Amino acid sequence: MPFVYKWLQNKSKKYIVTNQRVYIENGIIAKSETELPLNKINDILLKQGIVQRLVGAGNIRIFTGNDKPTIIFDIDAPDSFKNKLTEMIENKSRN
């Protein structure tokens, strides 16, 4: 049963990166949303455990100057997500 719940949790997550913000939405029954302006992001950290590496998942920590980072758990293709987010931040800072 815990596997099914974890699978449902992962399927109910949405991550959207625009040229202005990162939107994070998750929750199976109750929903939470987070918006992070790109110009407030200071650093991005990718962490992968052994099992996550085997299945192509990872955790992304987004630092915005707050004490606690925003963490995106068990995201698929974390390298691609991190690279795309870094690219968007660099493009935003040039403009």
C-alpha positions in Angstrom: 0.0 0.0 0.0 2.8 2.5 0.7 4.1 2.0 -2.8 0.7 2.9 -4.3 0.4 6.0 -2.1 3.9 7.1 -3.1 3.1 6.5 -6.8 -0.1 8.6 -6.5 1.8 11.4 -4.7 4.3 11.5 -7.6 1.6 11.5 -10.2 -0.2 14.4 -8.6 2.8 16.7 -8.7 3.2 19.5 -11.3 6.3 21.6 -12.0 6.1 24.5 -14.4 9.0 26.7 -15.3 8.2 30.0 -17.1 10.4 32.9 -18.0 9.3 34.6 -14.7 8.6 31.9 -12.1 8.8 28.3 -11.0 5.4 26.9 -10.0 5.2 23.8 -7.8 1.9 22.1 -7.1 1.4 18.9 -5.2 -1.2 17.0 -3.2 -3.5 14.1 -3.6 -6.5 15.4 -1.7 -5.4 18.6 -0.2 -3.3 20.8 -2.6 -0.4 23.1 -2.0 1.1 25.6 -4.4 4.5 27.4 -4.3 5.7 30.1 -6.6 9.3 31.1 -6.8 10.3 34.1 -8.9 13.4 33.3 -11.0 15.2 36.5 -10.0 15.0 35.4 -6.3 16.7 32.0 -6.8 20.3 32.0 -5.5 21.3 28.4 -6.0 20.0 25.0 -7.1 21.2 21.7 -5.7 20.5 18.2 -7.1 20.7 15.2 -4.8 20.2 11.6 -5.8 20.4 8.5 -3.6 21.3 5.1 -5.1 17.7 4.0 -5.7 16.9 7.4 -7.2 19.8 7.1 -9.6 18.6 3.6 -10.7 15.1 4.8 -11.5 16.2 8.2 -12.9 14.8 10.4 -10.1 16.2 12.9 -7.7 15.6 15.7 -5.3 16.1 19.4 -6.3 16.7 22.0 -3.6 16.0 25.6 -4.6 17.6 28.3 -2.5 16.0 31.7 -2.5 17.7 33.4 0.5 15.2 32.0 3.0 16.5 29.8 5.8 14.9 26.7 4.3 15.2 25.7 0.7 12.2 24.6 -1.4 12.6 20.9 -2.1 11.1 19.1 -5.0 11.2 15.4 -4.1 11.6 12.5 -6.5 11.4 14.4 -9.7 11.9 12.5 -12.9 14.9 13.5 -15.0 16.4 15.8 -12.4 19.4 16.7 -14.5 17.2 18.1 -17.2 15.0 20.0 -14.8 18.1 21.6 -13.1 19.7 22.5 -16.3 16.5 24.0 -17.8 16.0 26.0 -14.6 19.6 27.2 -14.6 19.2 28.3 -18.2 16.0 30.2 -17.5 17.7 32.0 -14.5 20.7 32.9 -16.6 18.4 34.2 -19.4 16.4 36.2 -16.9 19.5 37.8 -15.4 20.7 38.9 -18.9 17.5 40.8 -19.6 
